[in-house]
Amino acid sequence: MQTQRPIPAYEFALVLVLHALAIAGLILGGAWTGAASIMAFIGLPLLDQVIGKDHSSPASDDISELEASRGYRYVTYAVGIVQTLYLAACVVMWSTCDWSAWEYALHVLSTGIVTGGIGITVAHELIHRTSRFERFLGSFMLHQVAYAHFGVEHVEGHHRNVGLRIDPATARKGETVYAFIVRCVIFSWWQVWSIEAERNRRAGKAPYGVHNRMWRWTLSFPALVLAIGFIVGWLPAVLFLVQAIIAIILLEMVNYVEHYGLERRELKPGVLERVAATHAWEARHRASNVSLFKLQRHADHHIAPQRRYQSLRVHDESPQLPHGYPVMLMLSLVPPLWRAVIHPRIP
């Protein structure tokens, strides 16, 4: 494992180029409506090929300083603020644009990629933090894509059960991405009802009563869509709903890639092996890693969930993806090709 000077915070801020392209599409229309999508799934893979891989980890002496650096935090805050303002602008502009159907389709796709690929990634970073403000901002961003319950499901469910059959977010060997998305969305949602019910039981409250936060998390987004419909118009309301669906699908496709076919074994009855670097796929491609706040160093995130994104390390024992997430997501859409590439790499 190599060590070198940490990636500076301003490099991570370059992800806002994707937001800028989406905003350009909103203002200019035409082919610009698809610019963010092209950058995400064509531009980033090309940059990965040109820039190459980053096999280094932060030196031990640098980690405490990295964790304390506020610049990296400000980048995530900026993404949250820009996304919120951008979505508000979309709602207003979608109601006044004189666009063709393909322009609306391309722009809502670009918006879903921004809120799902970048927004949920940043929200995922923030919900792991101890700061009340950071957890609030992460939750607020998840509300914008109808996935507010993800914070509890991911931290209290997925991190505990990763690699087990009971974990909805661990893709099984041979399972297609299409079947996985349906299974993960449904059972993750239901799992949080159960987690919340147990929390209420311990507090002496009705398990599924008003104190179960899933009522708020489940109903808040439909209420927001209805409010947009009545106040601004039903076209922007429907498009706002569609961008959330795209964001959710993108999130679950990432979940599919992160742990596909990797299982934790039962060492003896009732005793499971601990979460290790072998239980998550890793991709070291620098451009997509920076764009996704090092989410592709996913094994280290599971080993040390409280470690901030700028401090994540690589692990030589982790199974390696042949490409960054953008390419692997597209590859997963063709199951025979996905299996041909991935199955020989499963430990």
One Martini backbone bead per residue (centre of mass of N, CA, C, O) as a GRO file, in nm:
protein
  347
    1MET     BB    1   0.090   0.041   0.028
    2GLN     BB    2   0.074   0.351  -0.065
    3THR     BB    3   0.209   0.684  -0.015
    4GLN     BB    4   0.074   1.023  -0.020
    5ARG     BB    5  -0.040   1.305  -0.098
    6PRO     BB    6  -0.321   1.438  -0.046
    7ILE     BB    7  -0.614   1.523  -0.167
    8PRO     BB    8  -0.741   1.807  -0.236
    9ALA     BB    9  -1.036   1.972  -0.190
   10TYR     BB   10  -1.067   2.109  -0.475
   11GLU     BB   11  -1.103   1.846  -0.637
   12PHE     BB   12  -1.385   1.772  -0.521
   13ALA     BB   13  -1.524   2.042  -0.623
   14LEU     BB   14  -1.540   1.954  -0.933
   15VAL     BB   15  -1.824   1.819  -0.918
   16LEU     BB   16  -1.980   2.093  -0.985
   17VAL     BB   17  -1.976   2.059  -1.292
   18LEU     BB   18  -2.231   1.887  -1.307
   19HIS     BB   19  -2.419   2.111  -1.208
   20ALA     BB   20  -2.346   2.316  -1.428
   21LEU     BB   21  -2.457   2.143  -1.663
   22ALA     BB   22  -2.748   2.129  -1.558
   23ILE     BB   23  -2.791   2.436  -1.557
   24ALA     BB   24  -2.736   2.477  -1.857
   25GLY     BB   25  -2.977   2.306  -1.947
   26LEU     BB   26  -3.194   2.485  -1.811
   27ILE     BB   27  -3.117   2.748  -1.979
   28LEU     BB   28  -3.056   2.635  -2.291
   29GLY     BB   29  -3.119   2.366  -2.373
   30GLY     BB   30  -3.131   2.116  -2.566
   31ALA     BB   31  -2.837   1.941  -2.563
   32TRP     BB   32  -2.774   2.043  -2.266
   33THR     BB   33  -2.971   1.850  -2.108
   34GLY     BB   34  -2.737   1.602  -2.148
   35ALA     BB   35  -2.453   1.682  -2.029
   36ALA     BB   36  -2.440   1.540  -1.749
   37SER     BB   37  -2.475   1.251  -1.855
   38ILE     BB   38  -2.225   1.246  -2.038
   39MET     BB   39  -2.018   1.305  -1.818
   40ALA     BB   40  -2.082   1.057  -1.631
   41PHE     BB   41  -2.079   0.810  -1.880
   42ILE     BB   42  -1.820   0.932  -2.055
   43GLY     BB   43  -1.622   1.132  -1.928
   44LEU     BB   44  -1.526   0.971  -1.676
   45PRO     BB   45  -1.416   0.714  -1.816
   46LEU     BB   46  -1.206   0.872  -1.980
   47LEU     BB   47  -1.054   0.992  -1.738
   48ASP     BB   48  -0.974   0.722  -1.616
   49GLN     BB   49  -0.791   0.643  -1.856
   50VAL     BB   50  -0.601   0.894  -1.850
   51ILE     BB   51  -0.526   0.911  -1.535
   52GLY     BB   52  -0.602   0.660  -1.372
   53LYS     BB   53  -0.468   0.529  -1.084
   54ASP     BB   54  -0.501   0.508  -0.713
   55HIS     BB   55  -0.282   0.333  -0.475
   56SER     BB   56  -0.313   0.527  -0.240
   57SER     BB   57  -0.261   0.627   0.100
   58PRO     BB   58  -0.276   0.775   0.377
   59ALA     BB   59  -0.083   0.871   0.603
   60SER     BB   60  -0.090   0.830   0.935
   61ASP     BB   61   0.004   1.132   0.999
   62ASP     BB   62  -0.245   1.264   0.818
   63ILE     BB   63  -0.528   1.182   0.926
   64SER     BB   64  -0.591   1.384   1.155
   65GLU     BB   65  -0.567   1.633   0.971
   66LEU     BB   66  -0.780   1.552   0.766
   67GLU     BB   67  -1.024   1.524   0.963
   68ALA     BB   68  -0.996   1.840   1.056
   69SER     BB   69  -1.053   1.945   0.786
   70ARG     BB   70  -1.283   2.182   0.652
   71GLY     BB   71  -1.273   2.179   0.342
   72TYR     BB   72  -1.412   1.900   0.297
   73ARG     BB   73  -1.680   1.982   0.428
   74TYR     BB   74  -1.754   2.228   0.246
   75VAL     BB   75  -1.804   2.064  -0.006
   76THR     BB   76  -2.056   1.913   0.097
   77TYR     BB   77  -2.221   2.163   0.161
   78ALA     BB   78  -2.225   2.279  -0.126
   79VAL     BB   79  -2.380   2.048  -0.255
   80GLY     BB   80  -2.637   2.077  -0.084
   81ILE     BB   81  -2.703   2.371  -0.164
   82VAL     BB   82  -2.698   2.347  -0.474
   83GLN     BB   83  -2.913   2.129  -0.501
   84THR     BB   84  -3.148   2.284  -0.373
   85LEU     BB   85  -3.144   2.527  -0.569
   86TYR     BB   86  -3.170   2.364  -0.829
   87LEU     BB   87  -3.446   2.229  -0.774
   88ALA     BB   88  -3.600   2.492  -0.746
   89ALA     BB   89  -3.539   2.587  -1.035
   90CYS     BB   90  -3.666   2.350  -1.183
   91VAL     BB   91  -3.959   2.387  -1.091
   92VAL     BB   92  -3.988   2.664  -1.226
   93MET     BB   93  -3.876   2.610  -1.521
   94TRP     BB   94  -4.057   2.365  -1.603
   95SER     BB   95  -4.320   2.558  -1.607
   96THR     BB   96  -4.185   2.755  -1.861
   97CYS     BB   97  -4.089   2.571  -2.063
   98ASP     BB   98  -4.039   2.522  -2.432
   99TRP     BB   99  -4.027   2.199  -2.464
  100SER     BB  100  -3.951   1.904  -2.554
  101ALA     BB  101  -3.966   1.581  -2.465
  102TRP     BB  102  -3.655   1.524  -2.487
  103GLU     BB  103  -3.563   1.755  -2.303
  104TYR     BB  104  -3.705   1.665  -2.048
  105ALA     BB  105  -3.580   1.380  -2.036
  106LEU     BB  106  -3.279   1.465  -2.023
  107HIS     BB  107  -3.301   1.654  -1.772
  108VAL     BB  108  -3.416   1.451  -1.567
  109LEU     BB  109  -3.177   1.262  -1.593
  110SER     BB  110  -2.957   1.460  -1.503
  111THR     BB  111  -3.085   1.517  -1.228
  112GLY     BB  112  -3.078   1.224  -1.117
  113ILE     BB  113  -2.769   1.201  -1.136
  114VAL     BB  114  -2.705   1.431  -0.941
  115THR     BB  115  -2.886   1.334  -0.690
  116GLY     BB  116  -2.774   1.036  -0.693
  117GLY     BB  117  -2.463   1.035  -0.752
  118ILE     BB  118  -2.402   1.290  -0.559
  119GLY     BB  119  -2.613   1.347  -0.338
  120ILE     BB  120  -2.620   1.063  -0.199
  121THR     BB  121  -2.319   1.046  -0.148
  122VAL     BB  122  -2.310   1.288   0.045
  123ALA     BB  123  -2.529   1.192   0.239
  124HIS     BB  124  -2.374   0.937   0.321
  125GLU     BB  125  -2.145   1.091   0.455
  126LEU     BB  126  -2.324   1.261   0.667
  127ILE     BB  127  -2.482   1.026   0.829
  128HIS     BB  128  -2.200   0.933   0.977
  129ARG     BB  129  -2.198   1.168   1.150
  130THR     BB  130  -2.202   1.354   1.466
  131SER     BB  131  -2.306   1.597   1.348
  132ARG     BB  132  -2.604   1.753   1.341
  133PHE     BB  133  -2.579   1.915   1.078
  134GLU     BB  134  -2.484   1.684   0.890
  135ARG     BB  135  -2.728   1.499   0.935
  136PHE     BB  136  -2.937   1.701   0.839
  137LEU     BB  137  -2.831   1.745   0.551
  138GLY     BB  138  -2.846   1.453   0.462
  139SER     BB  139  -3.153   1.419   0.513
  140PHE     BB  140  -3.246   1.653   0.330
  141MET     BB  141  -3.139   1.524   0.067
  142LEU     BB  142  -3.312   1.262   0.089
  143HIS     BB  143  -3.590   1.402   0.071
  144GLN     BB  144  -3.546   1.493  -0.238
  145VAL     BB  145  -3.556   1.148  -0.310
  146ALA     BB  146  -3.745   0.964  -0.123
  147TYR     BB  147  -3.487   0.859   0.106
  148ALA     BB  148  -3.486   0.911   0.426
  149HIS     BB  149  -3.450   0.605   0.541
  150PHE     BB  150  -3.149   0.543   0.461
  151GLY     BB  151  -2.996   0.628   0.713
  152VAL     BB  152  -3.092   0.384   0.887
  153GLU     BB  153  -3.051   0.144   0.698
  154HIS     BB  154  -2.744   0.182   0.660
  155VAL     BB  155  -2.633   0.208   0.955
  156GLU     BB  156  -2.828  -0.021   1.109
  157GLY     BB  157  -2.824  -0.240   0.873
  158HIS     BB  158  -2.597  -0.273   0.656
  159HIS     BB  159  -2.343  -0.259   0.847
  160ARG     BB  160  -2.433  -0.515   1.009
  161ASN     BB  161  -2.530  -0.716   0.737
  162VAL     BB  162  -2.312  -0.737   0.553
  163GLY     BB  163  -2.303  -1.037   0.358
  164LEU     BB  164  -2.597  -1.115   0.416
  165ARG     BB  165  -2.910  -1.242   0.347
  166ILE     BB  166  -3.062  -1.008   0.524
  167ASP     BB  167  -2.938  -0.807   0.324
  168PRO     BB  168  -3.070  -0.604   0.081
  169ALA     BB  169  -2.774  -0.457  -0.010
  170THR     BB  170  -2.685  -0.753  -0.095
  171ALA     BB  171  -2.573  -0.903  -0.367
  172ARG     BB  172  -2.629  -1.187  -0.536
  173LYS     BB  173  -2.521  -1.444  -0.693
  174GLY     BB  174  -2.692  -1.404  -1.011
  175GLU     BB  175  -2.821  -1.144  -0.964
  176THR     BB  176  -2.994  -0.906  -1.093
  177VAL     BB  177  -3.035  -0.568  -1.099
  178TYR     BB  178  -3.345  -0.575  -1.123
  179ALA     BB  179  -3.408  -0.759  -0.883
  180PHE     BB  180  -3.250  -0.600  -0.671
  181ILE     BB  181  -3.399  -0.332  -0.671
  182VAL     BB  182  -3.670  -0.440  -0.578
  183ARG     BB  183  -3.575  -0.582  -0.319
  184CYS     BB  184  -3.428  -0.341  -0.183
  185VAL     BB  185  -3.654  -0.132  -0.169
  186ILE     BB  186  -3.862  -0.299  -0.010
  187PHE     BB  187  -3.683  -0.421   0.232
  188SER     BB  188  -3.563  -0.157   0.334
  189TRP     BB  189  -3.826  -0.023   0.408
  190TRP     BB  190  -3.921  -0.246   0.607
  191GLN     BB  191  -3.675  -0.249   0.796
  192VAL     BB  192  -3.725   0.037   0.918
  193TRP     BB  193  -3.985  -0.025   1.056
  194SER     BB  194  -3.853  -0.232   1.250
  195ILE     BB  195  -3.640  -0.049   1.376
  196GLU     BB  196  -3.845   0.162   1.483
  197ALA     BB  197  -4.018  -0.030   1.652
  198GLU     BB  198  -3.788  -0.113   1.846
  199ARG     BB  199  -3.726   0.169   1.950
  200ASN     BB  200  -4.011   0.212   2.075
  201ARG     BB  201  -4.014  -0.024   2.269
  202ARG     BB  202  -3.769   0.072   2.441
  203ALA     BB  203  -3.944   0.353   2.501
  204GLY     BB  204  -4.257   0.271   2.547
  205LYS     BB  205  -4.384   0.265   2.258
  206ALA     BB  206  -4.554   0.253   1.985
  207PRO     BB  207  -4.425   0.096   1.718
  208TYR     BB  208  -4.660   0.226   1.491
  209GLY     BB  209  -4.674   0.505   1.568
  210VAL     BB  210  -4.605   0.845   1.566
  211HIS     BB  211  -4.292   0.776   1.653
  212ASN     BB  212  -4.262   0.661   1.379
  213ARG     BB  213  -4.058   0.792   1.131
  214MET     BB  214  -4.179   0.656   0.871
  215TRP     BB  215  -4.417   0.836   0.832
  216ARG     BB  216  -4.254   1.089   0.758
  217TRP     BB  217  -4.066   0.964   0.535
  218THR     BB  218  -4.303   0.858   0.348
  219LEU     BB  219  -4.495   1.135   0.330
  220SER     BB  220  -4.320   1.387   0.250
  221PHE     BB  221  -4.286   1.357  -0.058
  222PRO     BB  222  -4.581   1.352  -0.155
  223ALA     BB  223  -4.639   1.630  -0.032
  224LEU     BB  224  -4.437   1.785  -0.208
  225VAL     BB  225  -4.556   1.712  -0.484
  226LEU     BB  226  -4.837   1.833  -0.430
  227ALA     BB  227  -4.739   2.120  -0.376
  228ILE     BB  228  -4.616   2.164  -0.654
  229GLY     BB  229  -4.874   2.113  -0.815
  230PHE     BB  230  -5.053   2.346  -0.685
  231ILE     BB  231  -4.840   2.588  -0.718
  232VAL     BB  232  -4.688   2.529  -1.011
  233GLY     BB  233  -4.739   2.225  -1.126
  234TRP     BB  234  -4.765   1.901  -1.271
  235LEU     BB  235  -4.511   1.876  -1.436
  236PRO     BB  236  -4.293   1.939  -1.217
  237ALA     BB  237  -4.396   1.720  -1.025
  238VAL     BB  238  -4.337   1.476  -1.204
  239LEU     BB  239  -4.034   1.538  -1.252
  240PHE     BB  240  -3.955   1.527  -0.954
  241LEU     BB  241  -4.031   1.231  -0.922
  242VAL     BB  242  -3.844   1.114  -1.145
  243GLN     BB  243  -3.571   1.203  -1.027
  244ALA     BB  244  -3.602   1.023  -0.775
  245ILE     BB  245  -3.616   0.752  -0.918
  246ILE     BB  246  -3.340   0.773  -1.053
  247ALA     BB  247  -3.176   0.805  -0.792
  248ILE     BB  248  -3.255   0.533  -0.666
  249ILE     BB  249  -3.154   0.350  -0.891
  250LEU     BB  250  -2.861   0.444  -0.873
  251LEU     BB  251  -2.809   0.360  -0.585
  252GLU     BB  252  -2.877   0.051  -0.624
  253MET     BB  253  -2.659   0.003  -0.836
  254VAL     BB  254  -2.429   0.060  -0.644
  255ASN     BB  255  -2.498  -0.155  -0.437
  256TYR     BB  256  -2.463  -0.390  -0.633
  257VAL     BB  257  -2.154  -0.346  -0.688
  258GLU     BB  258  -2.021  -0.335  -0.394
  259HIS     BB  259  -2.132  -0.668  -0.306
  260TYR     BB  260  -2.124  -0.869  -0.520
  261GLY     BB  261  -2.100  -1.204  -0.412
  262LEU     BB  262  -2.036  -1.120  -0.109
  263GLU     BB  263  -1.967  -1.325   0.179
  264ARG     BB  264  -2.039  -1.412   0.502
  265ARG     BB  265  -1.932  -1.644   0.718
  266GLU     BB  266  -1.991  -1.930   0.913
  267LEU     BB  267  -1.779  -2.051   1.149
  268LYS     BB  268  -2.014  -2.101   1.357
  269PRO     BB  269  -2.271  -2.133   1.536
  270GLY     BB  270  -2.348  -1.788   1.556
  271VAL     BB  271  -2.066  -1.727   1.395
  272LEU     BB  272  -1.932  -1.453   1.234
  273GLU     BB  273  -1.757  -1.298   1.027
  274ARG     BB  274  -1.596  -1.025   0.993
  275VAL     BB  275  -1.565  -0.735   0.860
  276ALA     BB  276  -1.393  -0.700   0.549
  277ALA     BB  277  -1.216  -0.630   0.260
  278THR     BB  278  -1.363  -0.885   0.110
  279HIS     BB  279  -1.679  -0.738   0.128
  280ALA     BB  280  -1.569  -0.531  -0.104
  281TRP     BB  281  -1.551  -0.347  -0.370
  282GLU     BB  282  -1.279  -0.208  -0.570
  283ALA     BB  283  -1.184   0.127  -0.700
  284ARG     BB  284  -0.890   0.323  -0.831
  285HIS     BB  285  -1.012   0.540  -0.998
  286ARG     BB  286  -0.960   0.870  -0.979
  287ALA     BB  287  -1.192   1.034  -1.107
  288SER     BB  288  -1.435   0.875  -0.980
  289ASN     BB  289  -1.340   0.901  -0.687
  290VAL     BB  290  -1.357   1.208  -0.665
  291SER     BB  291  -1.657   1.235  -0.764
  292LEU     BB  292  -1.737   1.004  -0.517
  293PHE     BB  293  -1.583   1.043  -0.249
  294LYS     BB  294  -1.443   0.751  -0.233
  295LEU     BB  295  -1.659   0.516  -0.259
  296GLN     BB  296  -1.464   0.296  -0.402
  297ARG     BB  297  -1.350   0.269  -0.097
  298HIS     BB  298  -1.555   0.059   0.053
  299ALA     BB  299  -1.411  -0.117   0.257
  300ASP     BB  300  -1.309   0.107   0.451
  301HIS     BB  301  -1.589   0.209   0.524
  302HIS     BB  302  -1.667  -0.061   0.677
  303ILE     BB  303  -1.430  -0.068   0.877
  304ALA     BB  304  -1.458   0.277   0.897
  305PRO     BB  305  -1.739   0.466   0.913
  306GLN     BB  306  -1.606   0.740   1.052
  307ARG     BB  307  -1.446   0.786   0.812
  308ARG     BB  308  -1.353   1.011   0.606
  309TYR     BB  309  -1.322   1.036   0.271
  310GLN     BB  310  -1.019   1.160   0.265
  311SER     BB  311  -0.910   0.886   0.448
  312LEU     BB  312  -0.935   0.665   0.262
  313ARG     BB  313  -0.840   0.334   0.186
  314VAL     BB  314  -0.662   0.079   0.059
  315HIS     BB  315  -0.699  -0.285  -0.035
  316ASP     BB  316  -0.540  -0.567  -0.145
  317GLU     BB  317  -0.777  -0.782  -0.056
  318SER     BB  318  -0.961  -0.656  -0.244
  319PRO     BB  319  -1.171  -0.670  -0.480
  320GLN     BB  320  -1.140  -0.580  -0.828
  321LEU     BB  321  -1.236  -0.350  -1.044
  322PRO     BB  322  -1.197  -0.276  -1.388
  323HIS     BB  323  -1.384  -0.028  -1.316
  324GLY     BB  324  -1.563   0.219  -1.261
  325TYR     BB  325  -1.882   0.281  -1.179
  326PRO     BB  326  -1.999   0.386  -1.448
  327VAL     BB  327  -1.931   0.125  -1.607
  328MET     BB  328  -2.053  -0.089  -1.412
  329LEU     BB  329  -2.345   0.004  -1.436
  330MET     BB  330  -2.375  -0.051  -1.737
  331LEU     BB  331  -2.293  -0.352  -1.723
  332SER     BB  332  -2.533  -0.448  -1.534
  333LEU     BB  333  -2.758  -0.421  -1.768
  334VAL     BB  334  -2.587  -0.688  -1.876
  335PRO     BB  335  -2.582  -0.981  -1.730
  336PRO     BB  336  -2.391  -1.164  -1.902
  337LEU     BB  337  -2.156  -0.961  -1.900
  338TRP     BB  338  -2.129  -0.927  -1.597
  339ARG     BB  339  -2.065  -1.225  -1.529
  340ALA     BB  340  -1.812  -1.252  -1.715
  341VAL     BB  341  -1.647  -1.031  -1.549
  342ILE     BB  342  -1.702  -1.100  -1.232
  343HIS     BB  343  -1.693  -1.405  -1.148
  344PRO     BB  344  -1.374  -1.446  -1.180
  345ARG     BB  345  -1.329  -1.218  -0.930
  346ILE     BB  346  -1.440  -1.388  -0.720
  347PRO     BB  347  -1.307  -1.521  -0.426
   0.00000   0.00000   0.00000
